Amino acid sequence: MMISRVATAYDQNPARMALVLKRRRKKERKNRRAMVSILISIGMVALYAVNHFPG
């Protein structure tokens, strides 16, 4: 049995579409924040290593 991909009236609702887009943007923002915090942490560890382990 094949599942059809026909959008229902619920899926075509403009308010629902806007809500879905808003959620996606929110998730992207969270992912970006996590990536920035990881990069800052790595940078801080690198600075610590450079200053405390001369080589």
mmCIF file of the N, C-alpha and C atoms, coordinates in Angstrom:
data_MODEL
# 
_entry.id   MODEL 
# 
loop_
_atom_site.group_PDB 
_atom_site.id 
_atom_site.type_symbol 
_atom_site.label_atom_id 
_atom_site.label_alt_id 
_atom_site.label_comp_id 
_atom_site.label_asym_id 
_atom_site.label_entity_id 
_atom_site.label_seq_id 
_atom_site.pdbx_PDB_ins_code 
_atom_site.Cartn_x 
_atom_site.Cartn_y 
_atom_site.Cartn_z 
_atom_site.occupancy 
_atom_site.B_iso_or_equiv 
_atom_site.pdbx_formal_charge 
_atom_site.auth_seq_id 
_atom_site.auth_comp_id 
_atom_site.auth_asym_id 
_atom_site.auth_atom_id 
_atom_site.pdbx_PDB_model_num 
ATOM 1   N N  . MET A 1 1  ? 0.849  -1.184 0.000  1.00 0.00 ? 1  MET A N  1 
ATOM 2   C CA . MET A 1 1  ? 0.000  0.000  0.000  1.00 0.00 ? 1  MET A CA 1 
ATOM 3   C C  . MET A 1 1  ? 0.889  1.241  0.000  1.00 0.00 ? 1  MET A C  1 
ATOM 4   N N  . MET A 1 2  ? 0.575  2.168  -0.882 1.00 0.00 ? 2  MET A N  1 
ATOM 5   C CA . MET A 1 2  ? 1.377  3.377  -1.005 1.00 0.00 ? 2  MET A CA 1 
ATOM 6   C C  . MET A 1 2  ? 0.677  4.542  -0.289 1.00 0.00 ? 2  MET A C  1 
ATOM 7   N N  . ILE A 1 3  ? 1.454  5.292  0.456  1.00 0.00 ? 3  ILE A N  1 
ATOM 8   C CA . ILE A 1 3  ? 0.898  6.438  1.188  1.00 0.00 ? 3  ILE A CA 1 
ATOM 9   C C  . ILE A 1 3  ? 0.976  7.665  0.280  1.00 0.00 ? 3  ILE A C  1 
ATOM 10  N N  . SER A 1 4  ? -0.152 8.297  0.071  1.00 0.00 ? 4  SER A N  1 
ATOM 11  C CA . SER A 1 4  ? -0.157 9.488  -0.781 1.00 0.00 ? 4  SER A CA 1 
ATOM 12  C C  . SER A 1 4  ? 0.341  10.696 0.002  1.00 0.00 ? 4  SER A C  1 
ATOM 13  N N  . ARG A 1 5  ? 0.922  11.628 -0.690 1.00 0.00 ? 5  ARG A N  1 
ATOM 14  C CA . ARG A 1 5  ? 1.469  12.825 -0.052 1.00 0.00 ? 5  ARG A CA 1 
ATOM 15  C C  . ARG A 1 5  ? 0.606  14.047 -0.370 1.00 0.00 ? 5  ARG A C  1 
ATOM 16  N N  . VAL A 1 6  ? -0.668 13.889 -0.316 1.00 0.00 ? 6  VAL A N  1 
ATOM 17  C CA . VAL A 1 6  ? -1.589 14.986 -0.577 1.00 0.00 ? 6  VAL A CA 1 
ATOM 18  C C  . VAL A 1 6  ? -1.745 15.798 0.697  1.00 0.00 ? 6  VAL A C  1 
ATOM 19  N N  . ALA A 1 7  ? -1.548 17.092 0.588  1.00 0.00 ? 7  ALA A N  1 
ATOM 20  C CA . ALA A 1 7  ? -1.681 17.964 1.757  1.00 0.00 ? 7  ALA A CA 1 
ATOM 21  C C  . ALA A 1 7  ? -3.153 18.133 2.108  1.00 0.00 ? 7  ALA A C  1 
ATOM 22  N N  . THR A 1 8  ? -3.443 18.020 3.368  1.00 0.00 ? 8  THR A N  1 
ATOM 23  C CA . THR A 1 8  ? -4.817 18.194 3.827  1.00 0.00 ? 8  THR A CA 1 
ATOM 24  C C  . THR A 1 8  ? -5.105 19.685 4.010  1.00 0.00 ? 8  THR A C  1 
ATOM 25  N N  . ALA A 1 9  ? -6.344 19.995 4.272  1.00 0.00 ? 9  ALA A N  1 
ATOM 26  C CA . ALA A 1 9  ? -6.731 21.387 4.524  1.00 0.00 ? 9  ALA A CA 1 
ATOM 27  C C  . ALA A 1 9  ? -6.005 21.912 5.755  1.00 0.00 ? 9  ALA A C  1 
ATOM 28  N N  . TYR A 1 10 ? -5.766 21.028 6.716  1.00 0.00 ? 10 TYR A N  1 
ATOM 29  C CA . TYR A 1 10 ? -5.045 21.414 7.934  1.00 0.00 ? 10 TYR A CA 1 
ATOM 30  C C  . TYR A 1 10 ? -3.622 21.852 7.584  1.00 0.00 ? 10 TYR A C  1 
ATOM 31  N N  . ASP A 1 11 ? -2.965 21.113 6.701  1.00 0.00 ? 11 ASP A N  1 
ATOM 32  C CA . ASP A 1 11 ? -1.589 21.431 6.316  1.00 0.00 ? 11 ASP A CA 1 
ATOM 33  C C  . ASP A 1 11 ? -1.510 22.694 5.454  1.00 0.00 ? 11 ASP A C  1 
ATOM 34  N N  . GLN A 1 12 ? -2.569 22.979 4.716  1.00 0.00 ? 12 GLN A N  1 
ATOM 35  C CA . GLN A 1 12 ? -2.569 24.135 3.816  1.00 0.00 ? 12 GLN A CA 1 
ATOM 36  C C  . GLN A 1 12 ? -2.991 25.423 4.515  1.00 0.00 ? 12 GLN A C  1 
ATOM 37  N N  . ASN A 1 13 ? -3.367 25.330 5.752  1.00 0.00 ? 13 ASN A N  1 
ATOM 38  C CA . ASN A 1 13 ? -3.803 26.498 6.506  1.00 0.00 ? 13 ASN A CA 1 
ATOM 39  C C  . ASN A 1 13 ? -2.638 27.495 6.626  1.00 0.00 ? 13 ASN A C  1 
ATOM 40  N N  . PRO A 1 14 ? -2.815 28.745 6.160  1.00 0.00 ? 14 PRO A N  1 
ATOM 41  C CA . PRO A 1 14 ? -1.723 29.730 6.200  1.00 0.00 ? 14 PRO A CA 1 
ATOM 42  C C  . PRO A 1 14 ? -1.188 29.980 7.609  1.00 0.00 ? 14 PRO A C  1 
ATOM 43  N N  . ALA A 1 15 ? -2.058 29.962 8.599  1.00 0.00 ? 15 ALA A N  1 
ATOM 44  C CA . ALA A 1 15 ? -1.604 30.178 9.975  1.00 0.00 ? 15 ALA A CA 1 
ATOM 45  C C  . ALA A 1 15 ? -0.716 29.022 10.422 1.00 0.00 ? 15 ALA A C  1 
ATOM 46  N N  . ARG A 1 16 ? -1.072 27.806 10.044 1.00 0.00 ? 16 ARG A N  1 
ATOM 47  C CA . ARG A 1 16 ? -0.258 26.633 10.394 1.00 0.00 ? 16 ARG A CA 1 
ATOM 48  C C  . ARG A 1 16 ? 1.082  26.690 9.670  1.00 0.00 ? 16 ARG A C  1 
ATOM 49  N N  . MET A 1 17 ? 1.074  27.079 8.415  1.00 0.00 ? 17 MET A N  1 
ATOM 50  C CA . MET A 1 17 ? 2.318  27.177 7.659  1.00 0.00 ? 17 MET A CA 1 
ATOM 51  C C  . MET A 1 17 ? 3.256  28.187 8.311  1.00 0.00 ? 17 MET A C  1 
ATOM 52  N N  . ALA A 1 18 ? 2.712  29.306 8.750  1.00 0.00 ? 18 ALA A N  1 
ATOM 53  C CA . ALA A 1 18 ? 3.526  30.331 9.414  1.00 0.00 ? 18 ALA A CA 1 
ATOM 54  C C  . ALA A 1 18 ? 4.091  29.796 10.728 1.00 0.00 ? 18 ALA A C  1 
ATOM 55  N N  . LEU A 1 19 ? 3.281  29.032 11.442 1.00 0.00 ? 19 LEU A N  1 
ATOM 56  C CA . LEU A 1 19 ? 3.728  28.458 12.715 1.00 0.00 ? 19 LEU A CA 1 
ATOM 57  C C  . LEU A 1 19 ? 4.868  27.460 12.495 1.00 0.00 ? 19 LEU A C  1 
ATOM 58  N N  . VAL A 1 20 ? 4.744  26.641 11.472 1.00 0.00 ? 20 VAL A N  1 
ATOM 59  C CA . VAL A 1 20 ? 5.789  25.665 11.169 1.00 0.00 ? 20 VAL A CA 1 
ATOM 60  C C  . VAL A 1 20 ? 7.088  26.378 10.808 1.00 0.00 ? 20 VAL A C  1 
ATOM 61  N N  . LEU A 1 21 ? 7.003  27.425 9.988  1.00 0.00 ? 21 LEU A N  1 
ATOM 62  C CA . LEU A 1 21 ? 8.197  28.190 9.622  1.00 0.00 ? 21 LEU A CA 1 
ATOM 63  C C  . LEU A 1 21 ? 8.833  28.844 10.842 1.00 0.00 ? 21 LEU A C  1 
ATOM 64  N N  . LYS A 1 22 ? 7.999  29.343 11.746 1.00 0.00 ? 22 LYS A N  1 
ATOM 65  C CA . LYS A 1 22 ? 8.510  29.982 12.962 1.00 0.00 ? 22 LYS A CA 1 
ATOM 66  C C  . LYS A 1 22 ? 9.261  28.964 13.821 1.00 0.00 ? 22 LYS A C  1 
ATOM 67  N N  . ARG A 1 23 ? 8.709  27.757 13.929 1.00 0.00 ? 23 ARG A N  1 
ATOM 68  C CA . ARG A 1 23 ? 9.375  26.704 14.706 1.00 0.00 ? 23 ARG A CA 1 
ATOM 69  C C  . ARG A 1 23 ? 10.721 26.339 14.092 1.00 0.00 ? 23 ARG A C  1 
ATOM 70  N N  . ARG A 1 24 ? 10.752 26.250 12.769 1.00 0.00 ? 24 ARG A N  1 
ATOM 71  C CA . ARG A 1 24 ? 12.015 25.898 12.104 1.00 0.00 ? 24 ARG A CA 1 
ATOM 72  C C  . ARG A 1 24 ? 13.068 26.960 12.359 1.00 0.00 ? 24 ARG A C  1 
ATOM 73  N N  . ARG A 1 25 ? 12.675 28.220 12.267 1.00 0.00 ? 25 ARG A N  1 
ATOM 74  C CA . ARG A 1 25 ? 13.627 29.308 12.513 1.00 0.00 ? 25 ARG A CA 1 
ATOM 75  C C  . ARG A 1 25 ? 14.136 29.268 13.952 1.00 0.00 ? 25 ARG A C  1 
ATOM 76  N N  . LYS A 1 26 ? 13.226 28.948 14.876 1.00 0.00 ? 26 LYS A N  1 
ATOM 77  C CA . LYS A 1 26 ? 13.599 28.878 16.285 1.00 0.00 ? 26 LYS A CA 1 
ATOM 78  C C  . LYS A 1 26 ? 14.616 27.765 16.516 1.00 0.00 ? 26 LYS A C  1 
ATOM 79  N N  . LYS A 1 27 ? 14.400 26.618 15.875 1.00 0.00 ? 27 LYS A N  1 
ATOM 80  C CA . LYS A 1 27 ? 15.337 25.499 16.005 1.00 0.00 ? 27 LYS A CA 1 
ATOM 81  C C  . LYS A 1 27 ? 16.693 25.874 15.418 1.00 0.00 ? 27 LYS A C  1 
ATOM 82  N N  . GLU A 1 28 ? 16.686 26.544 14.273 1.00 0.00 ? 28 GLU A N  1 
ATOM 83  C CA . GLU A 1 28 ? 17.941 26.962 13.657 1.00 0.00 ? 28 GLU A CA 1 
ATOM 84  C C  . GLU A 1 28 ? 18.697 27.915 14.573 1.00 0.00 ? 28 GLU A C  1 
ATOM 85  N N  . ARG A 1 29 ? 17.967 28.817 15.222 1.00 0.00 ? 29 ARG A N  1 
ATOM 86  C CA . ARG A 1 29 ? 18.584 29.776 16.127 1.00 0.00 ? 29 ARG A CA 1 
ATOM 87  C C  . ARG A 1 29 ? 19.246 29.054 17.300 1.00 0.00 ? 29 ARG A C  1 
ATOM 88  N N  . LYS A 1 30 ? 18.560 28.030 17.842 1.00 0.00 ? 30 LYS A N  1 
ATOM 89  C CA . LYS A 1 30 ? 19.123 27.260 18.953 1.00 0.00 ? 30 LYS A CA 1 
ATOM 90  C C  . LYS A 1 30 ? 20.391 26.544 18.512 1.00 0.00 ? 30 LYS A C  1 
ATOM 91  N N  . ASN A 1 31 ? 20.364 25.960 17.308 1.00 0.00 ? 31 ASN A N  1 
ATOM 92  C CA . ASN A 1 31 ? 21.535 25.255 16.806 1.00 0.00 ? 31 ASN A CA 1 
ATOM 93  C C  . ASN A 1 31 ? 22.697 26.215 16.619 1.00 0.00 ? 31 ASN A C  1 
ATOM 94  N N  . ARG A 1 32 ? 22.415 27.407 16.139 1.00 0.00 ? 32 ARG A N  1 
ATOM 95  C CA . ARG A 1 32 ? 23.462 28.403 15.917 1.00 0.00 ? 32 ARG A CA 1 
ATOM 96  C C  . ARG A 1 32 ? 24.077 28.825 17.255 1.00 0.00 ? 32 ARG A C  1 
ATOM 97  N N  . ARG A 1 33 ? 23.231 29.016 18.265 1.00 0.00 ? 33 ARG A N  1 
ATOM 98  C CA . ARG A 1 33 ? 23.732 29.391 19.594 1.00 0.00 ? 33 ARG A CA 1 
ATOM 99  C C  . ARG A 1 33 ? 24.642 28.306 20.152 1.00 0.00 ? 33 ARG A C  1 
ATOM 100 N N  . ALA A 1 34 ? 24.242 27.061 19.998 1.00 0.00 ? 34 ALA A N  1 
ATOM 101 C CA . ALA A 1 34 ? 25.047 25.948 20.499 1.00 0.00 ? 34 ALA A CA 1 
ATOM 102 C C  . ALA A 1 34 ? 26.396 25.918 19.787 1.00 0.00 ? 34 ALA A C  1 
ATOM 103 N N  . MET A 1 35 ? 26.399 26.122 18.480 1.00 0.00 ? 35 MET A N  1 
ATOM 104 C CA . MET A 1 35 ? 27.647 26.088 17.720 1.00 0.00 ? 35 MET A CA 1 
ATOM 105 C C  . MET A 1 35 ? 28.564 27.226 18.151 1.00 0.00 ? 35 MET A C  1 
ATOM 106 N N  . VAL A 1 36 ? 28.017 28.415 18.355 1.00 0.00 ? 36 VAL A N  1 
ATOM 107 C CA . VAL A 1 36 ? 28.827 29.555 18.789 1.00 0.00 ? 36 VAL A CA 1 
ATOM 108 C C  . VAL A 1 36 ? 29.425 29.292 20.160 1.00 0.00 ? 36 VAL A C  1 
ATOM 109 N N  . SER A 1 37 ? 28.645 28.750 21.071 1.00 0.00 ? 37 SER A N  1 
ATOM 110 C CA . SER A 1 37 ? 29.172 28.486 22.419 1.00 0.00 ? 37 SER A CA 1 
ATOM 111 C C  . SER A 1 37 ? 30.261 27.419 22.375 1.00 0.00 ? 37 SER A C  1 
ATOM 112 N N  . ILE A 1 38 ? 30.112 26.413 21.520 1.00 0.00 ? 38 ILE A N  1 
ATOM 113 C CA . ILE A 1 38 ? 31.147 25.388 21.379 1.00 0.00 ? 38 ILE A CA 1 
ATOM 114 C C  . ILE A 1 38 ? 32.429 26.002 20.828 1.00 0.00 ? 38 ILE A C  1 
ATOM 115 N N  . LEU A 1 39 ? 32.304 26.855 19.813 1.00 0.00 ? 39 LEU A N  1 
ATOM 116 C CA . LEU A 1 39 ? 33.491 27.482 19.238 1.00 0.00 ? 39 LEU A CA 1 
ATOM 117 C C  . LEU A 1 39 ? 34.195 28.396 20.244 1.00 0.00 ? 39 LEU A C  1 
ATOM 118 N N  . ILE A 1 40 ? 33.426 29.116 21.041 1.00 0.00 ? 40 ILE A N  1 
ATOM 119 C CA . ILE A 1 40 ? 34.024 29.979 22.066 1.00 0.00 ? 40 ILE A CA 1 
ATOM 120 C C  . ILE A 1 40 ? 34.761 29.123 23.096 1.00 0.00 ? 40 ILE A C  1 
ATOM 121 N N  . SER A 1 41 ? 34.160 28.018 23.503 1.00 0.00 ? 41 SER A N  1 
ATOM 122 C CA . SER A 1 41 ? 34.799 27.128 24.475 1.00 0.00 ? 41 SER A CA 1 
ATOM 123 C C  . SER A 1 41 ? 36.115 26.569 23.932 1.00 0.00 ? 41 SER A C  1 
ATOM 124 N N  . ILE A 1 42 ? 36.105 26.145 22.676 1.00 0.00 ? 42 ILE A N  1 
ATOM 125 C CA . ILE A 1 42 ? 37.330 25.622 22.059 1.00 0.00 ? 42 ILE A CA 1 
ATOM 126 C C  . ILE A 1 42 ? 38.394 26.705 21.998 1.00 0.00 ? 42 ILE A C  1 
ATOM 127 N N  . GLY A 1 43 ? 37.992 27.922 21.664 1.00 0.00 ? 43 GLY A N  1 
ATOM 128 C CA . GLY A 1 43 ? 38.934 29.037 21.619 1.00 0.00 ? 43 GLY A CA 1 
ATOM 129 C C  . GLY A 1 43 ? 39.546 29.324 22.979 1.00 0.00 ? 43 GLY A C  1 
ATOM 130 N N  . MET A 1 44 ? 38.733 29.260 24.019 1.00 0.00 ? 44 MET A N  1 
ATOM 131 C CA . MET A 1 44 ? 39.246 29.510 25.371 1.00 0.00 ? 44 MET A CA 1 
ATOM 132 C C  . MET A 1 44 ? 40.239 28.425 25.787 1.00 0.00 ? 44 MET A C  1 
ATOM 133 N N  . VAL A 1 45 ? 39.937 27.179 25.468 1.00 0.00 ? 45 VAL A N  1 
ATOM 134 C CA . VAL A 1 45 ? 40.856 26.079 25.787 1.00 0.00 ? 45 VAL A CA 1 
ATOM 135 C C  . VAL A 1 45 ? 42.160 26.252 25.017 1.00 0.00 ? 45 VAL A C  1 
ATOM 136 N N  . ALA A 1 46 ? 42.074 26.667 23.759 1.00 0.00 ? 46 ALA A N  1 
ATOM 137 C CA . ALA A 1 46 ? 43.277 26.881 22.954 1.00 0.00 ? 46 ALA A CA 1 
ATOM 138 C C  . ALA A 1 46 ? 44.127 28.011 23.535 1.00 0.00 ? 46 ALA A C  1 
ATOM 139 N N  . LEU A 1 47 ? 43.498 29.102 23.955 1.00 0.00 ? 47 LEU A N  1 
ATOM 140 C CA . LEU A 1 47 ? 44.245 30.209 24.562 1.00 0.00 ? 47 LEU A CA 1 
ATOM 141 C C  . LEU A 1 47 ? 44.918 29.763 25.858 1.00 0.00 ? 47 LEU A C  1 
ATOM 142 N N  . TYR A 1 48 ? 44.211 28.980 26.651 1.00 0.00 ? 48 TYR A N  1 
ATOM 143 C CA . TYR A 1 48 ? 44.790 28.462 27.897 1.00 0.00 ? 48 TYR A CA 1 
ATOM 144 C C  . TYR A 1 48 ? 46.015 27.603 27.593 1.00 0.00 ? 48 TYR A C  1 
ATOM 145 N N  . ALA A 1 49 ? 45.870 26.744 26.603 1.00 0.00 ? 49 ALA A N  1 
ATOM 146 C CA . ALA A 1 49 ? 46.976 25.845 26.251 1.00 0.00 ? 49 ALA A CA 1 
ATOM 147 C C  . ALA A 1 49 ? 48.183 26.638 25.756 1.00 0.00 ? 49 ALA A C  1 
ATOM 148 N N  . VAL A 1 50 ? 47.955 27.652 24.940 1.00 0.00 ? 50 VAL A N  1 
ATOM 149 C CA . VAL A 1 50 ? 49.060 28.459 24.414 1.00 0.00 ? 50 VAL A CA 1 
ATOM 150 C C  . VAL A 1 50 ? 49.776 29.204 25.524 1.00 0.00 ? 50 VAL A C  1 
ATOM 151 N N  . ASN A 1 51 ? 49.038 29.733 26.480 1.00 0.00 ? 51 ASN A N  1 
ATOM 152 C CA . ASN A 1 51 ? 49.635 30.533 27.545 1.00 0.00 ? 51 ASN A CA 1 
ATOM 153 C C  . ASN A 1 51 ? 50.302 29.693 28.632 1.00 0.00 ? 51 ASN A C  1 
ATOM 154 N N  . HIS A 1 52 ? 49.788 28.516 28.911 1.00 0.00 ? 52 HIS A N  1 
ATOM 155 C CA . HIS A 1 52 ? 50.297 27.741 30.044 1.00 0.00 ? 52 HIS A CA 1 
ATOM 156 C C  . HIS A 1 52 ? 51.213 26.587 29.666 1.00 0.00 ? 52 HIS A C  1 
ATOM 157 N N  . PHE A 1 53 ? 51.254 26.247 28.392 1.00 0.00 ? 53 PHE A N  1 
ATOM 158 C CA . PHE A 1 53 ? 52.140 25.166 27.940 1.00 0.00 ? 53 PHE A CA 1 
ATOM 159 C C  . PHE A 1 53 ? 53.047 25.690 26.832 1.00 0.00 ? 53 PHE A C  1 
ATOM 160 N N  . PRO A 1 54 ? 54.084 26.442 27.190 1.00 0.00 ? 54 PRO A N  1 
ATOM 161 C CA . PRO A 1 54 ? 54.968 26.979 26.153 1.00 0.00 ? 54 PRO A CA 1 
ATOM 162 C C  . PRO A 1 54 ? 55.685 25.831 25.440 1.00 0.00 ? 54 PRO A C  1 
ATOM 163 N N  . GLY A 1 55 ? 55.858 26.027 24.152 1.00 0.00 ? 55 GLY A N  1 
ATOM 164 C CA . GLY A 1 55 ? 56.506 24.917 23.462 1.00 0.00 ? 55 GLY A CA 1 
ATOM 165 C C  . GLY A 1 55 ? 57.067 25.240 22.178 1.00 0.00 ? 55 GLY A C  1 
# 
